[in-house]
């Protein structure tokens, strides 16, 4: 992967790249949106706990396909409350850790999800040679 952040446009607003070039022959994993649903079926009330579950699920899906967080080329996230942006961004940055190539990223505010207790949904695309 190669990050694409042209100097001719405004810098990213956070820790992400404007685009990511995938190299020919890459294996790709595209996850479904992950919600803050615990394995026992409960949904924690806090945004911080829901985001932790989302990223733990994503890590498990990537591992199942033989990939890691460093292989993520795009993150899409949807939040129901603008006030949760700092918690989401802190969790995302911690999840990315010391990734050398930052993924592209999309973040949207939405009215809600399939169940009212969900506060966040996150999906990723990962690629490796």
Secondary structure, DSSP 8 states (H G I E B T S, - for coil): -EEE--TTS---SSSSBSEEE--TT-EEEE---EESB-TTS-B-SSHHHHHHHHHHHHHHHHHHTT--GGGEEEEEEEES-GGGHHHHHHHHHHHHTT-SS--EEEEEE-S--SSTT--EEEEEEEEE-
